[in-house]
Amino acid sequence: MTTLLRVETLTKRFGGFTALSDVNLNVAKGERLGLIGPNGSGKTTLINCISGVVQIDQGAIAFENRDISALAAYKRAKKGIARTFQIPRPFHSMSVIENLMVPLEYIVHGLVDGSNRNAVHAEASELLHRMRLSDRTNAPAGQLSQVELRKLELARAVAARPRLLICDEAMAGLATKEVHEILDILMELNASGITIIMVEHILQAVMRFSQRIVCLTAGRIISDGAPVDVMANPEVRRAYLGS
Ligand SMILES: Nc1ncnc2c1ncn2[C@@H]1O[C@H](COP(=O)(O)OP(=O)(O)OP(=O)(O)O)[C@@H](O)[C@H]1O
């Protein structure tokens, strides 16, 4: 087992409030990890720390055996860490494919002069196909449904060709059929070699997706293991399921 991501004794404070306390987490290359916990337990803060949206106060984060604790978010993205946001914010007046071509041109290919637009267009089309969004290629992003927005958000993250993809509630508010559609896409991305951390409240989805589940409560990991074992843990049931 090769470790892709290592989080060591991570502590994050907001003023006098400790949002994460002494968190240790290893994620293996190729793994599908579910991150659960009650509202306010620190899930988003943890992925913000990993992706570099916020800086940590103590501890260390290593990706592919390199310390990335002090790196800016865009540098972590370049190293292969991508994440989706709970609330997708595409450019509404631009078409779906244009929303993908912008990051592909400027971030991935480093083009600023519009050269090689055909190759970028082809890559964006291929991404939309993988996200089952081809039929909305030329639609303005502002006209997308919830599930289509989630797919575009995933496509945007995958455009950066990540080795680690962190999904923050990619299925919130979706119908059951749509949840399964997103899960199928995530499974395919994982099968193509992308390690995935999924933050999710929909337990059925987390159970179907995850090879391993980590449960956070009040900024601490209270359980880490096989999904059935974590769900059977009395502390998890009390904290997360209220039983
Ligand atoms: N920028 C911030 N400033 C101050 N407090 C913050 C900040 N970000 C998060 N917090 C606090 O840290 C705690 C953890 O929040 P976080 O959003 O990480 O929880 P979560 O588990 O993702 O919750 P949810 O499931 O509701 O999204 C909460 O008490 C929250 O209010």
The ligand as a Tripos MOL2 file, in Angstrom:
@<TRIPOS>MOLECULE
LIG
   31    33     1     0     0
SMALL
NO_CHARGES

@<TRIPOS>ATOM
      1 N1        -13.5920   30.6250    8.7340 N.pl3     1 LIG1
      2 C1        -14.0940   30.2550    9.9020 C.ar      1 LIG1
      3 N2        -14.0930   31.0900   10.9530 N.ar      1 LIG1
      4 C2        -14.5810   30.7300   12.1580 C.ar      1 LIG1
      5 N3        -15.0990   29.5010   12.4150 N.ar      1 LIG1
      6 C3        -15.1360   28.6330   11.3980 C.ar      1 LIG1
      7 C4        -14.6460   28.9520   10.1040 C.ar      1 LIG1
      8 N4        -14.8120   27.8560    9.3020 N.ar      1 LIG1
      9 C5        -15.3840   26.9020   10.0560 C.ar      1 LIG1
     10 N5        -15.5830   27.3670   11.3150 N.ar      1 LIG1
     11 C6        -16.1620   26.6220   12.4250 C.3       1 LIG1
     12 O1        -15.4690   25.3920   12.5260 O.3       1 LIG1
     13 C7        -16.3710   24.3440   12.8590 C.3       1 LIG1
     14 C8        -16.2840   23.2590   11.8160 C.3       1 LIG1
     15 O2        -16.8860   23.7380   10.6220 O.3       1 LIG1
     16 P1        -16.8950   22.8860    9.2940 P.3       1 LIG1
     17 O3        -17.5480   23.7200    8.2420 O.co2     1 LIG1
     18 O4        -15.5360   22.3890    9.0180 O.co2     1 LIG1
     19 O5        -17.8310   21.6640    9.7040 O.3       1 LIG1
     20 P2        -18.4780   20.5480    8.7850 P.3       1 LIG1
     21 O6        -18.2700   19.2550    9.4920 O.co2     1 LIG1
     22 O7        -17.9670   20.6550    7.3960 O.co2     1 LIG1
     23 O8        -20.0150   20.9470    8.8400 O.3       1 LIG1
     24 P3        -21.2040   20.7370    7.7540 P.3       1 LIG1
     25 O9        -21.4770   19.2800    7.7060 O.co2     1 LIG1
     26 O10       -22.3170   21.5230    8.3450 O.co2     1 LIG1
     27 O11       -20.7120   21.3020    6.4390 O.co2     1 LIG1
     28 C9        -17.7640   24.9710   12.9680 C.3       1 LIG1
     29 O12       -18.0260   25.2580   14.3340 O.3       1 LIG1
     30 C10       -17.6210   26.2500   12.1720 C.3       1 LIG1
     31 O13       -18.4990   27.2410   12.6560 O.3       1 LIG1
@<TRIPOS>BOND
     1     1     2 1
     2     2     3 ar
     3     2     7 ar
     4     3     4 ar
     5     4     5 ar
     6     5     6 ar
     7     6     7 ar
     8     6    10 ar
     9     7     8 ar
    10     8     9 ar
    11     9    10 ar
    12    10    11 1
    13    11    12 1
    14    11    30 1
    15    12    13 1
    16    13    14 1
    17    13    28 1
    18    14    15 1
    19    15    16 1
    20    16    17 2
    21    16    18 1
    22    16    19 1
    23    19    20 1
    24    20    21 2
    25    20    22 1
    26    20    23 1
    27    23    24 1
    28    24    25 2
    29    24    26 1
    30    24    27 1
    31    28    29 1
    32    28    30 1
    33    30    31 1
@<TRIPOS>SUBSTRUCTURE
     1 LIG1         1 GROUP 0 **** ****
